[in-house]
Amino acid sequence: MRSTAERKVQTRVRERTNQRQAEEDSLSTPSISRRPSLQKERSSSTNTSAIIGRTSASISPDRAGPSLSGVPKAVDLDWKSLSLDHFFLDYVLRVRRIGSMPGHLDFLPEMCREQPRNSCLMEGLYAVALARIAKQSSLTHFAMQARRSYGRALTLLNAALRDTKQAKQDSTLTTVSMLSMYEIISGDKPESIWESHHAGRISLLQLRGLEQFQTPRGQSLFLAACTSLQNYYLVWRERPPPDIERWIEQLHVDSFIHYYRSTQYTHKVILACAKAQEILEDRNLNSSALQERLLQVTQELVALDQDYRGLISSLSEDYTYDTVSASKFSFREPAELSPGAPKDIHIYKDVYIAAAWNHKRRTRICLLETVLDCLNHLKISPRAETHLSVPELHFPTSPDAPRIDFQPPDIPSSTTVRQMILSLAEDVCASVPFCLGDIDADGRLSSRGSSGMALGGFLILFPLWIAGRAEMLEPEQKAWIKDRFQQISKTMGISQAQVIATGPALNGLPRTILPGDESAILRSPFSQV
């Protein structure tokens, strides 16, 4: 017999099904479908699975009531299947039109159909899906189940890594991504989320070699892994392995052309920032030789910032967005009425386009922060030394575009650079109401209430953290950003957001560590103080 708690869950879910379905249909775009699902035939529990899969945050304390704490460990519902459908709804974007964007985990439902239920990928996916429900419902039973699945996935993954053939499979690399995602949602490893499984990703990509680019799925997997790796290198200003540049070149195909350009540009920025950091950390920084090198790399960074305009001009019409005054909306959330809330709001065609823009902004903010650090340590007047040569930089707006050779640019003042960083940070903030589901693609207040868009909250974590650590933000703006992270944690079940809200970067502590600083422990921006 089913428990009273379960019957209440199903009743509440069914009551909201038609409303939720209508909302999703009205919010869907021509190029994206947000309702992928597994096509396996399941037992009678599948019907309930599909219902819960259409209801974001349906298993949450405010909807299901306190009686859910009595759900027994052994029930006749297949909670793992229910959690998967729920996860697919919130975290998978499927592409209908080839050539626009690769979507987000769009290959995952099909990949799951190929896997036995007890494989390392399925265990990793169960861990993520159950952890999500556990965080939103505050039910410890689901958290325990998620942790057990996480442990089994780690054990099975280690076994797979000992077999070269198995280690090169798509499912193995995907399992690594699922384990990282579990850690972000559960908050089990709050100290440095982008370092999680970093070495493992690199090793698997090297093992997979150029063969991984022979299929669209392999290309999508590389792109997802490369995004995580680039986040790491941007923040730490470290040089990536030489193989990465060769791998990025493999994305130079029609269906990935924009992502090839964007990823290639970010790679150039990473290399230049790493070069600058090496000079800044040199104890002989004040020597004339290093000062000239520092000036040269500063000019290279400024030239790359000018090259950013070429990247933006290459975007298709799919990436256009509208800017609307926030005063036109009657927000219900108190935070949106605070002094630190953005004055303008961006409205995108879908959440993944918003994420694509924010990833560009995060790259440029990191670049400009490096320029600012260089200017703060330059002892030579940059205006008097513009004769220094700069390596040729080129970013074509199309594969057949003529080459553009940049001359050494004038280096802006620190005040100008700070203003540029502030503008970019405010642009990221302007995208938050849309990313969190407060406003839909038609520019209307969403009727979803506090459930929001889990994928939007997940994708904006890193760009919003990058924006939030900007030193030139007003205290009210930082407070607003902290509130948004707390909203993501509370309503979307992403625990890492709460860790960020209480971490050093949003609480007035140093952004980076340079020679002479005493607080090197704070360099890890997701560390607890």
C-alpha positions in Angstrom: 0.0 0.0 0.0 1.2 3.5 -0.7 1.7 5.8 2.2 -0.5 8.9 2.9 2.6 11.1 2.1 3.0 9.5 -1.3 -0.6 9.9 -2.2 -0.4 13.6 -1.2 2.6 14.1 -3.4 0.9 12.5 -6.4 -2.3 14.4 -5.8 -0.5 17.8 -5.7 1.6 16.9 -8.7 -1.5 16.0 -10.8 -3.3 19.2 -9.9 -0.4 21.2 -11.2 0.4 19.1 -14.3 -1.9 20.9 -16.8 -0.9 24.4 -15.6 2.8 23.5 -15.8 2.5 22.0 -19.2 0.8 25.1 -20.5 3.5 27.3 -19.0 6.2 25.3 -20.7 4.5 25.3 -24.0 4.2 29.0 -23.9 7.9 29.4 -22.9 9.4 27.1 -25.5 11.3 28.5 -28.5 11.5 27.2 -32.1 15.0 25.8 -31.6 14.9 24.3 -28.1 12.8 21.6 -26.5 12.9 21.4 -22.7 11.0 18.2 -22.3 13.3 15.3 -23.2 12.6 12.0 -21.5 13.7 8.4 -21.6 11.8 6.4 -24.1 12.2 3.0 -22.3 9.0 1.2 -21.4 8.8 1.2 -17.6 6.4 -0.3 -15.1 3.2 1.4 -13.9 5.3 3.8 -12.0 6.4 5.4 -15.3 3.2 7.4 -15.5 3.8 9.0 -12.2 7.4 9.5 -13.2 6.4 11.5 -16.3 4.0 13.6 -14.2 6.7 14.5 -11.7 9.1 15.1 -14.5 6.9 17.9 -15.8 6.7 19.6 -12.5 9.7 21.7 -11.4 10.3 21.6 -7.7 7.2 19.4 -7.2 8.8 17.5 -4.4 9.6 20.4 -2.1 8.7 21.3 1.5 6.4 24.1 0.6 4.4 22.0 -1.8 4.5 18.5 -0.3 4.2 19.5 3.4 5.9 18.1 6.4 4.2 14.8 6.2 6.8 13.8 3.5 9.3 13.2 6.3 7.5 9.9 6.9 8.2 8.4 3.5 9.4 4.9 4.2 12.7 3.5 2.7 10.9 0.8 0.8 8.1 2.1 -1.4 6.4 0.8 -4.5 7.4 3.9 -6.5 10.6 3.8 -8.5 12.1 7.0 -7.0 15.3 6.7 -9.1 13.3 6.8 -12.3 11.1 9.7 -11.0 14.2 11.7 -10.0 15.7 11.1 -13.5 12.7 12.5 -15.3 12.7 15.4 -13.0 16.4 16.0 -13.6 16.0 15.8 -17.4 13.3 18.4 -17.4 15.4 20.9 -15.4 18.9 20.3 -16.8 18.6 19.1 -20.4 18.2 21.5 -23.4 17.6 19.7 -26.7 18.4 21.2 -30.1 16.0 21.0 -32.9 17.8 23.0 -35.5 21.4 22.1 -36.3 23.9 24.9 -36.5 22.6 27.2 -33.8 24.0 25.8 -30.5 24.9 22.4 -29.0 22.3 22.5 -26.2 23.0 21.3 -22.7 23.4 17.6 -21.9 21.1 16.9 -24.9 22.9 13.6 -25.5 22.2 12.4 -22.0 18.8 10.7 -22.4 19.9 8.7 -25.4 23.1 7.7 -23.7 21.2 6.5 -20.6 19.2 4.2 -22.8 22.4 2.5 -23.8 23.6 1.9 -20.2 22.7 -0.9 -17.8 21.0 0.4 -14.6 24.1 -0.4 -12.5 26.7 1.2 -14.7 29.0 4.0 -13.4 27.1 6.6 -15.5 23.7 5.6 -14.2 24.9 5.6 -10.6 26.5 9.0 -11.1 23.2 10.3 -12.7 21.1 8.8 -9.8 23.4 10.6 -7.4 22.8 14.0 -9.1 19.1 13.5 -9.5 18.4 12.2 -6.0 20.7 14.9 -4.4 18.6 17.5 -6.2 15.3 16.1 -4.7 17.0 15.8 -1.3 18.0 19.5 -1.3 14.7 20.8 -2.4 12.7 18.6 -0.1 15.1 18.4 2.9 14.5 14.7 3.1 17.6 12.9 4.5 16.5 9.6 3.0 17.1 10.9 -0.5 20.4 12.4 0.5 21.6 9.1 1.8 20.5 7.3 -1.4 22.3 10.0 -3.4 25.5 9.6 -1.4 25.4 5.8 -1.8 25.0 6.2 -5.6 27.9 8.7 -5.6 30.1 6.2 -3.8 29.1 3.3 -6.2 29.8 5.6 -9.2 33.3 6.5 -7.9 34.1 2.8 -7.4 32.8 1.8 -10.8 34.6 4.8 -12.4 37.9 3.8 -10.9 37.4 0.3 -12.3 36.6 1.8 -15.7 39.7 3.9 -15.7 41.9 0.8 -15.3 40.6 -0.5 -18.7 41.8 1.7 -21.6 39.0 0.8 -23.9 36.3 1.5 -21.2 38.1 4.7 -20.1 37.8 6.1 -23.7 34.0 5.6 -23.8 31.7 8.6 -23.8 29.9 7.4 -20.8 33.1 7.5 -18.7 33.8 11.2 -19.4 30.1 11.9 -18.8 30.3 10.2 -15.4 33.0 12.6 -14.4 30.7 15.5 -15.3 27.9 14.0 -13.3 30.1 13.5 -10.2 31.2 17.2 -10.4 27.5 18.2 -10.8 26.6 16.1 -7.8 29.3 18.0 -5.7 27.9 21.4 -6.8 24.3 20.4 -6.0 25.0 18.6 -2.7 27.8 21.0 -1.6 29.8 18.0 -0.3 33.1 19.6 -1.6 32.6 23.3 -1.2 36.2 24.4 -1.0 37.0 24.5 -4.8 34.3 23.3 -7.2 36.1 24.0 -10.4 39.1 22.0 -9.2 36.9 18.9 -8.7 38.1 16.1 -11.1 40.2 18.6 -13.0 43.2 16.3 -13.4 40.8 13.4 -14.3 39.2 15.4 -17.1 42.6 16.3 -18.6 43.7 12.6 -18.5 40.5 11.4 -20.1 40.7 14.0 -22.9 44.3 13.0 -23.6 43.4 9.4 -23.6 40.5 10.0 -26.0 42.6 12.0 -28.4 41.4 13.1 -31.7 39.0 10.2 -32.0 36.6 12.0 -29.6 35.8 14.5 -32.4 34.5 12.0 -34.9 30.9 12.2 -33.6 28.6 15.1 -32.5 28.3 13.5 -29.1 32.1 13.4 -28.7 32.3 17.1 -29.7 29.6 18.1 -27.3 31.3 16.2 -24.5 34.6 17.9 -25.2 32.9 21.3 -25.3 31.4 20.7 -21.9 34.7 19.5 -20.4 36.6 22.4 -22.0 34.2 25.0 -20.5 35.0 23.6 -17.0 38.7 23.5 -17.7 38.7 27.1 -19.0 36.9 28.3 -15.9 39.8 26.8 -13.9 42.6 28.3 -16.0 40.9 31.8 -16.2 40.7 32.1 -12.4 44.1 30.6 -11.6 45.8 32.2 -14.6 47.6 29.0 -15.4 48.8 27.6 -18.7 46.7 24.7 -20.0 48.4 21.7 -21.6 49.5 22.2 -25.2 47.0 19.5 -26.3 44.0 21.8 -25.6 44.8 24.2 -28.5 45.0 21.3 -30.9 41.7 19.9 -29.5 39.9 23.2 -29.9 40.8 23.3 -33.6 38.7 20.2 -34.0 35.6 22.2 -33.2 36.0 24.2 -36.5 33.0 22.7 -38.1 29.7 24.3 -39.2 27.6 23.0 -36.3 30.1 24.3 -33.7 31.5 27.3 -35.5 30.4 29.9 -32.9 31.7 27.7 -30.1 34.9 27.2 -31.9 35.4 31.0 -32.1 34.4 31.6 -28.5 36.5 28.8 -27.1 39.5 29.7 -29.3 39.2 33.4 -28.1 39.0 32.3 -24.4 42.1 30.1 -24.9 44.1 33.1 -26.2 43.0 35.1 -23.2 44.0 32.3 -20.9 47.5 32.1 -22.4 48.0 35.9 -22.2 46.7 36.0 -18.6 49.0 33.1 -17.6 52.0 34.9 -19.1 51.1 38.1 -17.2 50.7 36.2 -13.9 54.1 34.6 -14.3 55.7 38.0 -14.6 53.6 39.4 -11.7 54.8 36.6 -9.5 58.5 37.1 -10.3 60.4 38.5 -7.4 62.4 40.7 -9.9 59.3 42.4 -11.1 60.8 45.9 -10.7 63.7 45.2 -12.9 63.8 47.0 -16.3 63.7 43.8 -18.3 60.6 42.5 -16.5 58.9 45.8 -16.6 59.3 45.9 -20.4 57.9 42.3 -20.6 55.0 43.3 -18.4 54.3 46.3 -20.6 54.4 44.1 -23.7 52.0 41.5 -22.3 49.7 44.3 -21.1 49.5 45.6 -24.7 48.8 42.0 -25.8 45.9 41.8 -23.3 44.5 45.2 -24.5 44.7 44.0 -28.1 42.8 40.9 -27.2 40.1 43.0 -25.5 39.8 44.9 -28.8 39.5 41.6 -30.6 36.5 40.9 -28.4 34.4 43.2 -30.7 35.2 40.8 -33.6 33.9 37.9 -31.6 30.6 39.7 -30.8 30.2 40.9 -34.4 30.4 37.2 -35.6 27.3 36.2 -33.6 24.1 35.2 -35.4 20.7 36.7 -34.9 19.9 33.9 -32.5 22.1 35.7 -29.9 20.4 39.1 -29.9 18.7 40.1 -26.7 16.5 43.0 -25.5 17.3 45.4 -22.7 14.3 46.6 -20.6 14.1 49.0 -17.7 13.5 47.2 -14.4 11.0 49.8 -13.5 8.5 48.3 -15.9 8.2 45.2 -13.8 6.2 44.7 -10.5 8.6 42.3 -8.9 7.4 40.2 -6.0 10.8 39.3 -4.7 12.0 41.8 -2.1 15.6 41.5 -3.4 14.6 42.9 -6.8 13.4 46.1 -5.1 16.7 46.6 -3.2 19.0 49.5 -4.0 21.6 47.0 -5.4 19.2 45.5 -8.0 20.1 46.1 -11.7 18.4 49.1 -13.2 18.0 47.3 -16.6 17.1 43.7 -17.3 18.2 41.6 -20.3 15.7 39.3 -22.0 17.1 36.4 -24.1 15.5 33.9 -26.5 16.4 31.1 -24.0 18.5 30.4 -21.0 21.4 28.9 -22.9 21.9 32.0 -25.0 22.0 34.0 -21.8 24.7 31.5 -20.5 26.7 32.0 -23.8 26.7 35.7 -23.3 27.7 35.4 -19.6 30.6 33.1 -20.5 31.9 35.8 -22.8 31.5 38.4 -20.1 33.3 36.2 -17.6 36.2 35.8 -20.0 36.5 39.5 -20.6 36.2 40.4 -16.9 39.1 38.0 -16.1 41.1 39.6 -19.0 40.5 43.1 -17.7 41.2 42.2 -14.1 44.6 41.0 -15.4 45.1 44.2 -17.2 44.3 46.1 -14.0 46.8 44.1 -12.0 49.5 44.8 -14.7 48.8 48.5 -14.6 49.0 48.5 -10.8 52.6 47.1 -11.1 53.9 48.9 -14.2 56.6 51.4 -13.4 57.1 52.5 -17.1 54.7 55.0 -18.7 52.7 52.9 -21.2 52.1 55.9 -23.5 55.8 56.4 -23.9 56.6 52.8 -24.8 54.0 51.9 -27.5 56.9 51.1 -29.9 57.2 47.7 -28.2 56.1 44.9 -30.6 53.0 42.8 -29.9 52.5 39.3 -31.3 50.1 39.2 -34.2 46.6 38.7 -33.1 43.7 37.9 -35.3 40.1 36.8 -34.9 38.2 36.4 -38.1 34.5 37.2 -38.1 34.0 34.3 -40.6 36.2 31.5 -41.9 36.8 33.4 -45.2 37.3 36.9 -43.6 40.5 38.8 -44.4 43.2 38.8 -41.8 43.4 41.8 -39.5 46.8 42.7 -38.1 46.6 44.7 -34.8 49.2 47.4 -34.1 50.2 47.9 -30.4 47.2 49.6 -28.9 47.1 52.5 -26.5 46.7 51.1 -23.0 43.7 52.6 -21.1 44.0 54.1 -17.7 43.2 52.0 -14.5 40.0 54.1 -14.1 38.8 53.2 -17.6 39.5 49.5 -17.1 37.6 49.6 -13.8 34.6 51.2 -15.5 34.7 48.5 -18.2 34.7 45.7 -15.5 31.9 47.4 -13.7 29.8 47.6 -16.9 30.4 43.9 -17.6 29.5 42.9 -14.1 26.3 44.9 -14.3 25.5 43.1 -17.6 25.8 39.7 -15.9 23.5 41.0 -13.1 21.0 42.2 -15.7 20.7 38.7 -17.0 19.9 37.2 -13.6 16.1 37.7 -13.5 15.8 36.0 -16.8 18.2 33.2 -15.9 16.4 32.4 -12.7 12.9 32.3 -14.3 11.5 35.6 -12.9 11.0 36.9 -16.4 10.1 34.8 -19.5 11.4 35.1 -23.1 8.4 37.4 -23.9 9.4 39.9 -21.3 6.6 39.0 -18.9 6.8 38.2 -15.2 6.8 34.4 -14.9 4.0 32.6 -13.1 6.4 29.9 -11.9 6.8 31.7 -8.6 9.9 30.7 -6.6 10.7 27.5 -8.4 12.7 29.3 -11.1 14.8 27.6 -13.7 17.3 25.2 -12.3 19.5 25.1 -15.4 19.6 28.9 -15.4 20.7 28.9 -11.8 23.3 26.3 -12.5 24.8 28.0 -15.6 25.0 31.4 -14.0 27.0 30.3 -10.9 30.4 30.9 -12.2 29.8 34.1 -14.3 27.8 35.7 -11.4 30.7 34.8 -9.0 33.2 36.4 -11.4 31.0 39.5 -11.5 30.4 39.5 -7.8 34.0 39.6 -6.8 34.6 42.8 -8.8 36.1 45.3 -6.4 34.3 48.3 -8.0 30.8 47.1 -7.2 28.9 49.0 -4.6 28.2 47.2 -1.3 24.4 47.2 -2.2 25.2 45.5 -5.5 27.3 42.8 -3.7 24.5 42.3 -1.2 22.0 41.8 -4.1 24.3 39.2 -5.7 24.6 37.4 -2.4 20.8 37.3 -2.1 20.6 35.8 -5.6 23.0 33.0 -4.7 20.9 32.3 -1.6 17.8 32.2 -3.8 19.5 29.7 -6.1 20.4 27.5 -3.1 17.0 27.7 -1.5 14.7 27.4 -4.4 16.7 25.3 -6.9 18.5 23.0 -4.5 22.0 24.0 -5.6 24.0 24.1 -2.4 27.2 25.5 -3.9 25.4 28.8 -4.3 25.1 29.2 -0.5 28.8 28.4 -0.2 29.6 31.2 -2.7 27.3 33.7 -0.9 29.3 33.2 2.3 32.7 32.8 0.7 35.6 35.4 0.6 35.0 36.9 -2.8 31.6 38.4 -1.9 32.6 39.5 1.5 35.3 42.0 0.9 38.4 39.7 0.9 41.2 39.8 -1.7 40.4 38.8 -5.3 43.8 37.4 -6.2 47.1 36.8 -4.5 50.3 38.5 -5.7 53.8 38.4 -4.2 53.9 39.9 -0.7 50.3 39.1 0.2 49.9 37.3 3.6 46.6 35.6 2.9 47.3 33.1 0.2 44.7 30.8 1.5 42.0 33.1 0.2 43.1 32.6 -3.4 40.7 29.8 -3.8 37.5 31.8 -4.4 35.1 29.0 -3.3 36.9 28.3 -0.1 35.3 28.7 3.3 36.9 31.3 5.6 
